[in-house]
Structure formats: structure tokens, C-alpha cells
Amino acid sequence: MTGLDDAALLAVVAIGSAFAASALGQARWPRRSPAAAILLWQALGLASGLAAIGTLLGLAMPDSTTGVVRSVWYLAALFRTGGPFRVVGAFAAAGTVPVIVVAIRLACLAGGLALFGLLCWVLVAASTAALQARRRQRALLTLLAHGDPKVPGALVVDYPTAAAYCLPGLRSQIVVSVGTLELLGRGELAAVLAHERAHLRERHDLVLLPFTALRRAFPKSVTCTDAHRAVALLVEMLADDHALRSRPARELVSALVRFGTAGPGPAPAGTLAAGEGEVTARVTRLLHPARPLPAFAVAAICLAAALLVTAPVTLLIR
Amino acid sequence: MDVLWEADTSLTVREVSARLTERNLAHTTVMTVLDRLAKKGFARRERDGRAWRYRPAATRETYVTELMLTALEQTGDRTAALTRFAQSVSGVEAEALRDALEVIEGSGEKDDRT
């Protein structure tokens, strides 16, 4: 197989993943088994990213027979020993290739490397931003928060509006406002804490981080925005499911409704345009629980996710 | 920090120690804590003879607002720094949710609100 074949196959994977992602965004089954759906989202994201980078690099090296990654290593070695001119020389192949083709291939090479760099950069930037925001929150909480017997293990901040959230990390923390304590009954508070503890225990922030980064990298992309919203909702549903193991659904639902309807001001533009809001989706799901997907379906999803990631990786390191 | 917020003027380490009688902290401990607060930017300090006088950089309310605005961020643009329990909803959706709640509370037993 030549680089062009690789590029064609990788392009199929990339485009297929993009279509699959928009189909998954519309599907109803993910809310029956959020964990499996999250796995599939992650696989789709990884596969489409790798495949898009690989397509560009494969197009840059149509005659290469060694696989994209090794070709790039080879070019990097050329660059180290002979500088950029050696690389361009290798592309021009002693004047046998028209200049315009060389230019297109070099553009593809630059594009592929730039895409790789961009994806790595947004991931680092999103992690750094999250870590900084959390450090500031922790410093402020040390000064302002206190404990309360009504919410064991959580910090309370004197603020009238209802707010409950968790700060993930090695020193994780659940925070609620005094407004929350006034708004919710004891059972509802316990349900909220169980929900937040599930977030912290399973590090849902790490699940969401790549999708936040992706949305930041391509703010205009509907697929990226939808993927982020879908995964954020699935993560909440997963935490709801965990809370249900220790608390009755009634407490969680009434906590959700009181919380959602007690918020300040109107919802931001765009959140309602999606038809059904996050809270409504969760409440509906808790009130009318659907059976989880059967085991064979979950197994099939896991297998599909594994294949999705394996396909571009094998093509890249062939 | 609470001592600094409650005081009307800036305080020296000794004055802060004096107001922390129930905690019975060593003078050096208080000094270290105040020094750390100043380094983190939560307290400002100025020379007064041989001692430092400390005062809060901002009011308690300012910090609470900062903390909670991050948490209540209404833009939906989460930095992934923290995960909120639920976003707030409004309008028709809120109405529908309230109706749903009434149905549950009607059918369920009495809520154990305190």
C-alpha cells in the first residue's frame, strides 16, 4: 500500500466518524447506557482526530510505502541532518515532480502537523485553564467556606443563590451554598451529594476535558459543540445513576427540579434552542426509566469502539 | 482572615493574635499565616515602624461573589474546572418541571424537609 491508499482509507475513517458522531448525537439509546455511549464518543473523537491528521500526512507522501508515522520520522531525521531544504529536496525527488504537486504535498504536510499541534495544544491549554481555575477556587474556599452537619463532607459558602458543584482533582471537594441548604430537604441534599461524589470518584472531569478542548479548538463546528453537550449530559446521567443506588429517584428528581427552577435570571440564549434542556432530559429519564441496553448490545458497542481506534492506528503505524 | 475582615483598620500581627484568644496560637504562627495571605494577594500590608500592618485586599463579599460566579456561570461555557449539579432553566421548561414536581409530591409520601 502506498501513502495515497493510506490517506484514502484514513479519510474514510475520518468522514465515517464525523457522520457516526452526528448520528450518535441524535440517537435515543445513549441515555439507556450512558457509560457505553461515552466510550463510543471517546472512540469516535480519537479515531476522527487521528484519521484526519493521517489523511493529510498520507496525502503529503503519496509514494511512501512505510506507513505515515515512519515516513514522518524519516522526514524529521532528514530535517535534523540537512535542514528544511533536504526535506523539500526529498519531496521534489530531483526535479521529476512538478512544482505545483510539491507545493500541495508540502501544504498537506504542514496542515497535518499543524492539526496535530493544535489538538495537543488545546488539550494542554484546557487542562491548564481548569487547573488554574481550581487552584483559585481552593484558595478562596480555604478563606470562605465552612462545614455544616447538614451536608457531611461538603463545604458551605454563605451565598443566597442555590449552587452545588464539585471541584475535581487530587484534593477533591464538594461545595454547596447556603441557598442550597435552604432550598433542599435532607433527602434531596443527600441525593445531590451522592451525585457529586460519583463525579469525583469516577473523574468525570477527565472524561469531559478532551471534548471541552475540542470545542475550544473548533468553536464554529456544530459536531464538536454537539459532542461536548452530549457527553456533558451523559456524564450527568451517569452520576444520576450512581446517586440512584443509594437514594430514591424521588429525592433526586425533586432536588433537580427545585434547583433548576430556582436559578437566577433567564437561561442563556441557545440552551433552549436545542429543544429539550439538560435538566428536563434528566428529570424525564428519572421519571420514566428505560431498561439499560442488553449485555450483548453493550459488548457490541465496546467492540465497535475498540475497532474504531484500532483502524486508524494500524494504518498510521503500518 | 476573618479577624482582618471584622476589623475596621489594618492590624499588626500582635493585634491579630490578641483577637484570636480562643485559638491560643503562637505569635510566629500568626505571623506566618498573615505573611502567606499577603503573598497570595488576599491581604495587603504596609510598614508601620518595625511591624507590618495587614488589611484585607477585598471584602469577604467580593470573594464570595467571585467564587460563586464561577460556579453559577450562566454562559454554559464550562472551563471543565468544576461540575455543577444542575444548570438553571426558565420559561416554559421551568413550568413543565414544576408541574412534574407537583405530580411526584402529590403521589409520594411527605417530604422529609427540615
Interface residues (C-beta under 8 A of the other chain):
Chain A: A126 A129 A130 L131 A133 R134 R136 Q137 A139 L140 L141 L143 L144 K150 V157 D158 Y159 T161 A163 A164 Y165 C166 L167 P168 V175 S177 G185 R186 G187 E188 V192 H195 E196 H199 H204 D205 L208 L209 T212 A232 V235 E236 R250 V253 S254 A255 L256 V257 R258 F259 G260 T261 A262 G263 P264 G265 P266 A267 P268 G270 T271 L272 G277 E278 V279 T280 R282 V283 L287
Chain B: M1 K40 F42 R60 Y63 V64 E66 L67 M68 T70 A71 L72 Q74 T75 G76 R78 T79 A80 A81 L82 T83 R84 F85 A86 Q87 S88 V89 S90 G91 E93 A94 A96 L97 R98 A100 L101 I104 E105 G108 D111 D112 R113 T114
